[in-house]
Each structure stands twice: as C-alpha cells, then as structure tokens.
C-alpha cells in the first residue's frame, strides 16, 4: 500500500493553496527529507513535513500524484529546524512552504536527485603518467599531512588569547553562569567581539559536536569578523570549521557552506539575517552583533526579524543567545529592564585602553568628545563650518584620519529650475531622481530608472538648472577643494576618498577601498552609514556628521532612535586604537553640525548617555501607547491606482467586522493611507495600521483574517490589485 506524504512546497505568495500538499510514495519517507515533487506542469523542491507511520488508504475519488524523486545523501532536516520554520510562518503570516524552501540554498532548490548525487560525489582524479606518479604521491602525502595537522587541535598555532579587561571578565562569567538570553550593552571599542569569541570557545570546548551561529547586520562586515574567527578557531578545528552565509556569495559557495553546517563539519556559522534559518543541528550558542540594526528585518517577501527569531530559536533549542550593541534597540532595552526581566543585561561601559586614552584628553570611558556646531551661527549655505574644516586640517597635518558622514549618496537629491519650478522627478515613482555628477545621470533610488542629465530644463528650456541639497559625491568634491593646499606629514597633498553604494558596485571594490583606509592611504573618508558601524579604523580620530537634522522632523516615531544609534556608532569609529591616540597626543572627537543643537537626541549624545536617551524615548512611547508597550502590524496593498489599493484595505476592514472575527474588539484598525513614497515603478501603494495591547490577540486576529483576505483578492472589483501583504512588527510606518 502506498504512503501518503505531506510536503511543504513554495507555492505562489498568497495563493491560498495551503501549507502542505499531499503526495504518494511507495516507501515511508522520514520527515525533513528533501524531495522533488510535481506541482502543475512544474517540478519543485519540497520538504517532507509529515508521513504517517502506517500506510494510509487514499480516499475514494481522490487522485494523488507521486513523489518525483528523493534527494539522497542529505540528512533530513531535524525537528528543531522544522519547528523554527513553522513558528516563523505562523508569526509572520506566510506559508510554511515559502519559509521552508527559501531557507534552503538556491542551488539546492534547482537540483535533481542525479545532479545532487554528482555534487556530493568525491572529485575524480586522472591517473598520472608513470614518470610523475612518485611526485604526485609525495604531494598527496604532504597534503594529507597538512590536512591532518589542520584538523588536529593545536593551541600553539592558534591566535594568542587577548587578556580580558575586568569588565570583559565579569561579563564572560555572567554568560557562563546564567542561561540567558543576554543583552550585552557595551560601548564602541569595549571589546564585545572578544567576549563573543570566548563564549563560542566555551561552547565548543564543552561539547565536541556543538555549533555556534554568529550574525552581523551587513555583508561588508562579514569578512572582517570572519578573519578573527578563522584565526582563532581554524588552527584548532580545521579549515571547514568556520563558514559564512550571506547573499553576496555565489550559489555554489552558499550550498557548500550550508552543507558544512548541516553535516556538522562547520562548527561556527557567520552570516547575515538569512543565516538564522541555517540548518545547525547541534546549536549551542547564537550571537547577534549590532542587534539594534534594522538590517535584521527582512523587507521583501516574508518580513521576518532575524533577531527576534534568534531569541525564539535559542529558547526552543536550549542554546544561549547573546544580543550585543552599543546602542540597543528600545525593544531589547525594555526587555532587559529589571522589572521586565526577559533578558539579562550585561554592561561594558569602558573602551579597551580607556585609561591611556583618557590621559590624552578624550571623553568619559575613553569615548570621543562630542562637539556641537550651531549652523545658525555659521556662514549661510556653508557645507562645512570653518571650525570643522580647521579641525580636519589639523588631523591631516598630523597624519591622522577623519570620517565625514552623510547618509545620502549622489551629488544632490534633486535638480531644480528656478524659472518654472521644474524638479527632476522620477516618471515612475512619487520621488525625485538623484543627481549623480560623476557620470552625469539622474537616478531613482527606488525603482532604479536612470537617464542622462538634460542640457536645459525640459519644461521651459532654461539652461541654468541647479542642484539642491547635498550628497556624498558633493561632499567629496567640496572637501577636495577646501583641502587642496593641505599637506600630510610626508609633504603629499591630502587625499579624500568616498565609500557608498555607488563606489562599491564592482565585486571586491569595497574590500579594496577599506584596505586603502586601513593602510593610511586615505586622509579623509566620506561615506554613508555603511562605513559608520562595525569597522575597526585604527587611525581615525575625528568623525563628523554634517547634516543629521532631517531625521529629527520625520513622521516616523522610530526616527530619533535610528539617528541616535547611527551617530553613536559613527562616533565609535574615532580613537579606537588607544596606543595610537596616546602616541599622537590626540583628542578623539565627534563633530555634529546642526540647526537644532539643543535637541534631546544631541543632549544625550554629548554625554554618551544611552540609558538617559532610552528612558526619555520609552516614556514617550508609553504615553503614546507605542511599541514596546503595544504591538503592531501593517496590511499593505499595491495596485494600479491609489483608489484601488485603498478600496481593498477598506473592504478588508469591512469583512472583518461583518464576520465578527475573534479578538476584533482588542485590535484597533486605522483607516488606510498612502505610503510615504506613494508610487514606485508605476504601482500605487497604500497601508493600514493595526494595533493591539496584546501580542497574542493581534496574531490570532491576523490568522483568522487570512482566509478573508484571500477571498477578497478573487473578487472582480479587486482585480486592479497587484499584491497585498502583512508585515508583523513593522520597523517603519
């Protein structure tokens, strides 16, 4: 008798096909097995979710299609992994198959059983000619000896352990003695990475099969962290002990890393948010570095939070979880308050070498001094205030480096005609096209539409169209002009470089540019937020934020938090090398040019006082009934017209009330409104906010609502709808 097999398959988003599809197999299949299955005219990869122990009779009148083939050679995905996927699908309102299959390497999804067998087979080597056989045998013996040494624990060849500071030692002891989860609140440069390394070492030493997962928010931070982990652990555990997982890798590389983690060969997995779904069967520790970073929240498809899933996965598997940040998210800070007690807060307030830096005259605990410049008192239209340029000039003359931060790439946000008020609007989006002077193009940073800069105003023919606002490209040009006569100690002119998304498009370009900064070949670095966090620049002693005020007037209630975190992280790039700062006799500084220097964000920043900032922000959120004191979700609709998008959302509200869905009385549904960027790529976007005081009530309401949303999508009046989606715990509204 045939076995009925239930398989999770990636069906089209919001297709209402169902979580699990039924197939027939001649043999019993272990749950977690990977199989090729037919769906319509296609054949897809699926994950066997459940197979009844005894053969089941197929109901009369029901025809089930057969499993097309099993991917042999890969151990089934374990129950813990399947629980994680099931939880993520339920919480973030997505199908089981969508989460399960997209969590697998892309190359694996497209492989047939035969292709996988060839991929897993050991490589064949051609038999060498008789005359070369002895040389080949000698080379093979040498290689085998090298590999044996690499896989043999040998602490003598490992990177020497750094001596822990008193703060690091106290934190590490707390991690050893408590189950967690932990919020490691450590100042920039306080040595959080060394604590991570020690915690990983302790887990691996305690269990010969244990594995650790270490996550970072940005791809460009992975190689830097990987170097430290490879140097520490590869000499002990072998060349396959440390693998990376991020979207910047090729498909074969991602498959190789996934297989190493799944089989247990890889003891440590380093990755971005996608790594939270890695199959790590012996997981003993999860580290989420820079846990506050918005990059941990997926913004396309299944909108999951890798940080929040890390907490759930750790609790489910018994793995310890460390969330680390110099500026924790307010949700995590609140969870670590003594009266809440969900996380154990650990604190490292001082930088490594703080005493010697302090002697050189920097701020408290070795952190840079924060200097505010009131731009209302500076020359009008000045991009850089004279005192800031003087401070940068002094650094260049002493051979030190400066970092200038502006979180807007391009030369100017918009081109403008003063005669007719024409602006360089994108024809496909409700946004401006950004002026990029280097290649004389106008580019939309939302849909990617690009065109050449016109020679004259397209509306009235005026040849004098002007750039409005500032971008990193313009800052670089202005600094090169202002510093053209400034010389380095070796007599060479000052060198200004720029790192942003435009200068790092080519493969390997980011690594090359960062290497130039580390080597001292750059005196002033202009960049966006991609260089403001995580990087260990040893010669930078001054950081400047030139136009940070725009975030203070945003309608998004999270904007002050994001600004404070960005500026604190940026400040942390200054004066990281205590010995260098002491030798230079320098004073690490963070300069902020603002038209509102007395703002509460800057007041807390001047004192490096994150706790004070968090108290003020949490009080405001408590008074306003906002997260973390309330729970939110957004339903978004995209359509050809704004009216059609909002009509779908209004109908969704109406059907929820008519059906008297459970927990409706505990969920407040706001009216639909256009999104901040209303049109992208000729698609109109609207959103509707849902809010509840109880997380469970919100989730149960959303689960009950799903079937009605699917049904509404099929009605003739909603045919103009392009798509709809649910975003649980949104980061921006």
C-alpha positions in Angstrom: 0.0 0.0 0.0 1.3 3.5 -0.8 2.2 6.0 1.8 0.6 9.5 1.8 3.3 12.1 2.3 2.7 15.7 3.3 5.2 18.1 1.7 5.9 21.8 2.2 6.3 23.4 -1.2 6.9 27.0 -2.2 3.6 28.0 -3.7 2.9 31.5 -5.1 2.6 34.2 -2.4 -1.0 34.4 -1.1 -2.2 31.7 -3.4 -4.3 30.1 -0.7 -3.1 26.7 -1.9 -2.4 25.6 1.6 0.6 24.9 3.8 1.1 21.2 3.0 0.4 19.3 -0.2 -0.3 15.6 -0.3 1.6 13.2 -2.5 2.1 9.4 -2.7 5.3 7.5 -2.1 6.0 3.8 -2.4 8.1 3.9 0.7 7.9 5.7 4.0 9.8 9.0 4.0 11.4 10.4 7.1 10.1 13.9 8.0 12.7 16.5 7.0 13.7 14.7 3.8 14.1 16.8 0.6 12.1 15.6 -2.4 11.3 16.7 -5.9 7.5 16.9 -6.4 5.2 17.8 -9.3 3.1 21.0 -9.0 1.0 21.8 -12.1 3.4 21.5 -15.0 6.5 22.1 -12.9 8.7 20.0 -10.6 9.7 21.7 -7.4 11.8 21.0 -4.3 9.8 20.3 -1.2 10.4 19.4 2.4 8.7 16.3 3.6 6.8 17.5 6.7 4.9 14.5 7.8 4.5 10.9 6.9 2.0 8.7 8.8 3.8 5.7 10.3 1.4 3.2 8.7 0.3 3.3 5.1 -3.0 5.1 4.6 -5.7 4.3 2.2 -6.3 7.1 -0.4 -9.9 8.3 -0.1 -12.3 7.3 -2.9 -12.4 9.7 -5.7 -9.1 11.3 -4.7 -6.1 11.1 -7.1 -2.7 12.0 -5.6 0.5 12.5 -7.7 3.6 10.6 -6.8 6.9 11.9 -5.4 9.2 12.5 -8.3 12.4 11.7 -6.5 14.2 11.9 -3.2 17.4 13.9 -2.8 19.7 11.2 -1.4 22.8 11.9 0.5 21.5 14.8 2.7 20.4 14.0 6.2 16.8 15.0 6.9 16.3 18.5 8.4 15.7 17.9 12.1 12.6 18.6 14.1 14.1 21.7 15.7 14.6 23.3 12.3 11.1 22.4 11.2 9.7 24.0 14.4 11.6 27.2 13.7 10.2 27.3 10.2 6.6 26.6 11.4 6.8 29.3 14.0 8.2 31.9 11.5 5.4 31.0 9.0 2.7 31.3 11.7 4.0 34.5 13.3 4.9 36.4 10.1 1.7 35.3 8.2 3.4 33.4 5.4 3.0 29.9 4.0 5.0 27.0 5.5 6.5 26.1 2.2 7.6 29.6 1.4 9.7 29.9 4.6 11.0 26.3 4.4 12.1 26.3 0.8 13.5 29.9 0.6 15.6 29.0 3.7 17.4 26.4 1.6 20.4 27.2 -0.7 19.2 28.4 -4.1 21.3 25.9 -6.0 19.8 23.1 -3.9 16.2 24.2 -4.9 17.0 23.6 -8.6 18.9 20.3 -8.4 17.6 17.0 -9.5 18.5 13.9 -7.4 21.0 13.0 -10.1 22.6 16.4 -10.0 22.9 16.3 -6.3 24.5 12.9 -6.4 27.1 14.2 -8.7 27.6 17.3 -6.5 28.2 15.1 -3.4 30.4 12.6 -5.1 34.2 12.9 -4.4 36.0 14.5 -7.3 37.6 12.1 -9.8 41.3 12.5 -10.4 43.0 11.4 -13.6 45.8 8.7 -13.2 49.1 10.5 -13.8 51.8 9.1 -16.2 54.1 6.6 -14.6 57.0 9.0 -14.6 55.1 11.5 -12.5 53.4 9.1 -10.1 56.0 9.3 -7.4 55.9 13.2 -7.4 52.1 13.1 -7.2 52.2 10.5 -4.4 54.6 12.7 -2.5 52.4 15.8 -3.0 49.3 13.8 -1.8 51.2 12.7 1.3 52.2 16.3 2.1 48.7 17.5 1.5 47.3 14.7 3.8 49.8 15.7 6.5 48.8 19.3 6.2 45.1 18.5 6.5 45.7 16.2 9.4 47.6 19.0 11.2 44.8 21.4 10.4 42.2 19.1 11.9 44.2 18.3 15.0 43.6 20.7 17.9 46.8 22.6 18.4 46.5 25.6 20.6 50.2 26.5 19.9 49.3 27.6 16.3 46.2 29.4 17.3 46.0 33.2 17.7 47.2 34.0 21.2 44.3 34.9 23.5 44.0 38.5 24.5 43.9 39.3 28.1 40.4 40.2 29.2 39.7 43.5 30.9 38.0 43.5 34.3 34.7 44.4 32.6 35.1 41.6 29.9 35.9 39.0 32.6 32.8 39.9 34.6 30.6 39.7 31.6 32.0 36.4 30.5 31.5 34.9 33.9 27.8 36.0 33.8 27.4 34.3 30.4 29.0 31.2 31.7 26.8 31.1 34.9 23.4 32.0 33.5 21.1 30.6 30.8 20.3 34.0 29.2 19.2 35.4 26.8 21.7 38.2 27.4 21.8 41.8 26.2 25.4 42.8 26.1 25.4 46.6 26.2 29.0 47.5 25.5 30.4 50.9 24.4 32.0 51.0 20.9 35.5 49.7 21.3 34.8 47.9 24.6 35.8 44.5 23.3 32.4 42.8 22.6 33.9 40.7 19.8 36.5 39.2 22.2 33.6 38.2 24.5 31.8 36.6 21.6 35.0 34.6 20.8 35.4 33.4 24.4 31.7 32.4 24.6 32.0 30.4 21.3 35.2 28.8 22.6 33.5 27.8 25.8 30.5 26.2 24.0 32.8 24.2 21.6 35.1 23.1 24.5 32.1 21.8 26.5 30.7 19.7 23.7 32.8 18.1 20.8 29.8 18.4 18.5 28.5 21.8 19.4 28.0 24.5 16.9 27.6 28.3 17.1 25.8 30.9 15.0 27.2 34.4 14.8 25.2 37.0 12.9 26.1 40.5 11.7 23.8 43.0 10.1 25.8 43.9 6.9 27.5 41.8 4.3 30.5 44.1 4.3 31.1 43.4 8.0 31.3 39.6 7.5 34.9 39.3 6.1 36.3 41.4 8.9 34.6 39.2 11.5 35.5 36.1 9.6 39.2 36.9 9.7 39.1 36.9 13.5 37.1 33.7 13.8 39.2 31.9 11.3 42.4 33.0 13.0 41.1 31.8 16.4 39.3 28.6 15.5 40.7 27.1 12.3 44.0 26.0 13.8 42.1 24.1 16.5 39.1 22.7 14.5 40.2 22.5 10.8 39.7 24.5 7.7 36.0 23.7 7.4 35.3 24.9 11.0 34.2 28.4 10.0 31.8 29.1 7.2 29.9 32.2 6.0 26.4 32.7 4.8 25.2 35.8 3.1 23.6 36.9 -0.2 26.9 38.2 -1.6 28.2 34.7 -2.0 27.8 32.7 -5.2 25.2 29.9 -5.2 27.9 27.1 -5.2 29.5 28.9 -2.2 26.2 29.1 -0.3 25.5 25.4 -0.9 29.0 24.4 0.3 28.6 26.5 3.5 25.0 25.1 4.1 26.2 21.5 3.7 29.1 22.1 6.0 26.8 23.5 8.7 24.1 20.8 8.1 26.5 17.9 8.4 28.2 19.4 11.5 31.6 19.9 9.8 31.3 23.6 10.3 31.5 24.4 14.0 30.8 28.1 13.5 28.4 29.8 11.0 28.9 33.5 10.4 26.2 35.3 8.5 23.6 38.0 7.9 19.9 37.7 8.7 19.4 34.8 6.2 21.7 32.6 8.5 19.0 32.4 11.2 17.4 29.7 9.1 20.6 27.7 8.6 20.4 24.0 9.5 22.7 23.9 12.5 21.8 20.6 14.2 24.0 21.0 17.3 23.3 24.6 18.0 24.7 25.7 21.4 25.1 29.5 21.0 23.6 32.3 18.9 25.3 35.8 18.8 23.5 38.7 17.2 26.0 41.5 16.9 24.7 45.1 16.5 21.3 43.7 17.4 19.6 47.1 17.0 20.3 47.2 13.3 17.3 47.5 11.0 19.0 45.1 8.5 18.0 42.2 10.7 14.4 42.8 9.5 13.7 41.4 6.0 11.8 43.9 3.9 10.8 41.7 1.0 8.7 38.5 0.9 8.4 37.1 4.4 9.1 40.1 6.6 10.8 38.3 9.5 13.1 39.6 12.1 16.3 37.5 12.4 17.0 39.0 15.8 13.6 38.0 17.2 13.8 34.6 15.6 17.2 34.1 17.3 15.6 34.6 20.7 12.9 32.1 19.8 15.3 29.5 18.4 17.6 29.8 21.4 14.7 29.2 23.8 13.4 26.3 21.7 16.7 24.5 21.4 18.3 25.5 24.8 21.0 27.4 23.0 22.4 30.5 24.7 21.7 33.8 23.0 23.8 37.0 23.2 22.4 40.2 21.7 25.2 42.8 21.5 25.2 46.5 20.8 26.5 49.9 22.0 23.0 51.3 21.2 20.5 48.5 21.9 17.0 48.6 20.3 14.5 50.1 22.6 12.6 46.8 22.5 15.6 44.9 23.7 16.5 47.6 26.3 12.9 47.4 27.7 13.1 43.6 27.8 16.3 43.8 29.9 14.8 46.2 32.5 14.8 44.6 35.9 11.0 44.8 36.3 10.6 43.0 32.9 13.5 40.6 33.2 13.2 38.8 29.9 16.9 39.4 29.1 19.8 39.6 31.5 21.6 43.0 30.8 25.4 43.0 30.9 27.3 46.2 30.7 30.8 47.1 29.5 30.9 50.9 29.6 34.7 51.4 29.0 36.8 51.2 25.9 39.8 48.9 25.9 42.7 51.1 26.9 40.3 53.8 28.3 42.8 54.9 30.9 45.5 55.7 28.4 43.1 57.4 26.0 41.6 59.4 28.9 45.0 60.7 29.7 45.2 62.0 26.2 42.2 64.1 26.9 39.2 62.3 25.3 35.7 61.8 26.7 34.5 59.6 29.5 35.4 55.9 29.4 37.8 56.6 26.5 34.9 57.7 24.2 35.4 60.7 21.9 34.3 64.1 22.9 31.2 65.3 21.1 31.3 68.9 19.8 28.2 70.6 18.6 28.3 73.3 15.9 25.2 75.6 15.6 24.9 76.1 11.9 22.7 79.1 12.5 25.8 80.9 13.7 27.9 79.8 10.6 28.2 81.4 7.2 25.0 80.9 5.1 25.0 77.9 2.7 28.2 76.6 4.2 28.5 72.8 3.8 31.3 72.7 6.3 31.7 75.1 9.2 35.1 76.8 9.4 35.9 75.3 12.9 35.3 71.8 11.5 37.5 72.4 8.4 40.2 73.7 10.8 39.9 70.5 12.9 40.1 68.2 9.9 43.1 70.2 8.5 45.0 69.7 11.8 44.3 65.9 11.6 45.6 65.7 8.1 48.8 67.6 9.0 49.5 65.1 11.9 48.9 62.1 9.7 45.6 61.2 11.3 42.4 60.3 9.5 38.9 61.8 9.6 35.5 60.3 8.7 32.7 62.5 7.3 29.2 61.0 7.5 26.2 61.9 5.3 23.6 59.3 4.8 22.7 60.4 1.3 24.6 59.2 -1.8 24.8 61.0 -5.1 25.8 64.7 -5.7 22.4 66.3 -4.9 18.9 64.9 -4.0 17.3 66.8 -6.9 17.9 69.2 -9.8 15.8 72.3 -9.8 14.8 75.1 -12.3 14.3 78.4 -10.6 12.3 79.8 -13.6 9.5 77.3 -13.7 10.0 75.2 -10.5 10.7 72.0 -12.5 12.3 69.3 -10.4 13.9 66.1 -11.5 11.0 63.8 -10.5 11.0 60.1 -11.4 8.3 59.4 -14.0 7.6 56.1 -12.4 7.7 57.0 -8.7 6.5 59.7 -6.3 10.1 60.6 -5.6 12.9 62.7 -7.1 15.7 61.4 -9.3 19.0 62.0 -7.6 21.7 63.9 -9.5 24.9 61.9 -9.8 27.6 64.3 -11.1 30.3 61.7 -11.8 28.5 60.0 -14.7 26.0 62.9 -15.4 23.0 60.9 -14.7 19.7 61.2 -12.8 18.8 58.1 -10.9 15.8 57.0 -8.9 16.9 55.2 -5.8 13.5 53.5 -5.5 12.9 51.9 -8.9 16.3 52.3 -10.5 15.2 54.3 -13.5 18.2 56.2 -14.9 18.6 58.9 -17.6 21.1 61.4 -18.7 21.1 64.9 -17.2 19.3 67.3 -19.5 21.3 70.2 -21.0 18.4 72.5 -20.2 15.1 72.5 -18.2 12.8 70.0 -20.0 9.8 72.3 -19.1 10.9 75.8 -20.0 14.3 75.4 -21.7 16.3 77.3 -19.0 19.9 76.2 -19.2 20.6 77.1 -15.6 19.2 74.1 -13.7 20.7 73.8 -10.3 21.4 71.0 -7.8 19.5 71.3 -4.5 20.7 69.7 -1.3 23.9 67.7 -0.6 25.0 64.1 -1.3 28.3 62.3 -0.5 29.6 63.0 -4.0 29.2 66.8 -3.5 30.8 66.5 0.0 33.9 64.8 -1.5 34.2 67.4 -4.2 33.9 70.3 -1.6 36.5 68.7 0.7 38.9 68.2 -2.1 38.6 71.9 -2.9 38.9 73.1 0.8 41.9 70.8 1.5 43.7 71.3 -1.8 46.6 73.2 -0.2 46.8 71.0 2.9 49.8 68.6 3.1 50.4 65.4 5.0 53.5 64.9 7.2 55.3 63.4 4.2 54.6 66.5 2.1 52.0 64.9 -0.2 48.6 66.6 -0.6 45.6 65.5 1.4 43.7 62.5 -0.1 39.9 62.4 0.1 38.0 59.2 -0.7 34.3 58.2 -0.8 32.7 54.9 0.1 29.0 54.4 -0.6 26.7 52.2 -2.7 27.9 54.0 -5.9 31.6 53.4 -5.4 31.3 49.8 -4.3 29.3 48.3 -7.1 32.1 46.3 -8.6 33.0 43.0 -7.0 35.8 43.4 -4.5 35.8 47.2 -4.6 34.6 47.6 -1.1 37.4 45.4 0.3 39.9 47.3 -1.8 38.8 50.7 -0.6 38.6 49.6 3.0 42.2 48.3 2.7 43.3 51.7 1.5 41.8 53.3 4.5 43.4 50.8 6.9 46.8 51.3 5.1 46.7 55.0 5.7 46.3 55.9 2.0 43.2 58.0 2.8 43.2 61.1 4.9 39.5 62.0 4.9 36.8 59.4 4.2 33.4 60.5 3.1 30.7 57.8 3.4 27.2 56.8 4.2 26.1 54.6 7.1 27.8 51.6 5.5 31.1 52.9 7.0 29.7 54.2 10.3 29.4 50.9 12.1 31.4 47.8 12.8 34.7 48.8 11.1 37.8 49.0 13.1 39.6 52.0 11.6 42.7 52.4 13.8 43.9 55.9 12.6 40.6 57.7 12.6 40.5 60.3 15.4 37.7 62.6 14.1 34.2 61.8 12.9 31.8 64.5 11.6 28.1 64.3 10.9 27.3 67.2 8.6 23.6 67.1 8.0 21.8 64.9 10.6 18.8 67.1 11.4 16.4 65.8 8.8 15.7 62.6 10.9 14.5 64.8 13.8 11.5 66.0 11.9 10.4 62.7 10.5 6.8 61.4 11.0 8.2 58.0 11.9 8.4 57.7 15.7 11.5 55.5 15.4 13.5 58.2 13.6 15.1 59.7 16.8 16.2 56.2 17.8 17.7 55.5 14.4 19.5 58.8 14.4 20.9 58.4 17.9 22.1 54.8 17.1 23.8 55.9 13.8 25.6 58.9 15.5 26.8 56.8 18.4 28.0 54.1 16.1 29.7 56.7 13.9 31.4 58.3 17.0 32.7 54.8 17.9 35.0 54.9 14.8 37.1 57.6 16.4 40.0 56.9 18.6 39.7 53.1 18.7 43.4 52.4 18.9 44.4 53.6 22.4 48.2 53.3 21.8 47.9 55.2 18.5 45.9 58.0 20.1 48.3 58.2 23.0 51.4 58.3 20.7 49.8 61.1 18.7 48.8 63.1 21.7 45.5 63.4 20.0 41.9 64.1 21.3 39.3 61.8 19.6 36.3 63.9 18.7 32.8 63.6 17.1 31.6 66.8 15.4 27.9 67.4 14.7 26.7 70.3 12.6 23.1 71.1 13.5 20.4 73.8 13.3 18.9 72.4 16.5 21.9 71.7 18.8 19.8 71.7 22.0 17.6 68.7 20.8 17.3 65.9 23.4 18.9 63.5 21.0 22.1 65.6 20.9 22.0 66.3 24.6 22.2 62.6 25.4 24.8 62.0 22.7 27.1 64.7 24.1 27.3 62.6 27.3 27.3 59.2 25.5 24.3 58.6 27.7 22.3 55.9 26.0 20.4 55.0 29.2 19.1 58.6 29.5 18.1 58.6 25.9 16.3 55.3 26.3 14.4 56.4 29.4 13.2 59.5 27.6 12.1 57.7 24.4 10.4 54.8 26.3 8.5 57.3 28.4 7.2 59.0 25.2 6.3 55.6 23.8 4.5 54.6 26.9 2.5 57.8 26.9 1.6 57.3 23.3 0.9 53.6 23.5 3.6 52.6 21.0 5.9 49.6 20.9 7.3 48.0 23.0 4.1 48.8 25.0 1.8 47.9 22.1 2.0 45.5 19.2 1.6 46.4 15.5 1.1 45.0 12.1 0.6 46.7 8.7 -1.5 45.4 5.9 -0.2 46.8 2.6 -1.9 46.9 -0.8 -0.3 47.6 -4.1 -2.5 48.5 -7.1 -2.5 50.4 -10.4 -4.4 53.2 -8.7 -4.4 54.6 -5.2 -8.2 54.3 -5.1 -8.0 50.5 -5.9 -5.3 49.9 -3.2 -7.3 51.7 -0.5 -10.6 50.1 -1.7 -9.1 46.7 -1.0 -8.0 47.7 2.5 -11.4 49.3 3.3 -13.1 46.1 2.1 -10.8 44.0 4.4 -11.8 46.1 7.4 -15.5 45.8 6.5 -15.3 42.0 6.1 -13.5 41.6 9.4 -16.3 43.4 11.2 -19.1 41.6 9.3 -17.5 38.2 10.1 -17.0 39.3 13.7 -13.5 37.8 13.7 -12.1 36.7 17.0 -10.3 39.4 19.0 -11.6 42.1 16.8 -12.6 44.1 19.8 -8.9 44.0 21.0 -7.4 45.2 17.7 -7.6 48.8 16.6 -7.7 49.2 12.8 -6.6 52.6 11.5 -8.0 53.9 8.1 -5.9 53.2 5.1 -3.5 55.9 3.9 -0.9 56.2 1.1 2.6 55.2 1.9 5.3 57.9 2.4 6.6 57.1 -1.1 3.2 56.5 -2.6 4.2 55.3 -6.1 7.1 53.0 -7.0 7.6 51.7 -10.5 4.1 52.8 -11.5 2.5 50.9 -8.7 0.4 52.8 -6.1 0.9 51.7 -2.5 -1.4 52.1 0.5 -1.1 50.8 4.0 -3.3 50.2 7.0 -2.0 50.0 10.6 -3.3 47.5 13.2 -2.5 47.9 16.8 -3.2 45.9 19.9 -2.2 45.8 23.6 -1.7 42.1 23.5 0.5 40.3 21.0 -1.5 37.0 21.1 -4.7 38.8 20.3 -3.1 40.5 17.3 -1.7 37.3 15.9 -4.9 35.3 16.4 -6.9 38.1 14.7 -4.5 38.1 11.7 -4.6 34.3 11.4 -8.4 34.4 11.3 -8.4 37.2 8.8 -6.1 35.5 6.3 -8.8 33.4 4.5 -11.0 36.6 4.0 -8.1 38.5 2.5 -7.5 35.6 0.1 -11.2 35.6 -0.8 -11.3 39.4 -1.3 -8.4 39.1 -3.7 -10.5 36.9 -6.0 -13.5 39.3 -6.3 -13.9 41.1 -9.7 -13.8 44.6 -8.1 -10.3 43.9 -6.7 -8.7 42.8 -10.0 -6.7 46.1 -10.2 -4.9 44.9 -7.1 -1.3 43.9 -7.8 -0.5 42.3 -4.4 -1.2 42.5 -0.7 1.0 41.6 2.3 1.1 41.6 6.0 4.1 43.0 7.9 4.1 42.0 11.6 6.2 44.2 13.9 7.0 46.8 11.2 10.0 48.9 11.5 8.7 51.9 9.6 5.2 53.3 9.2 
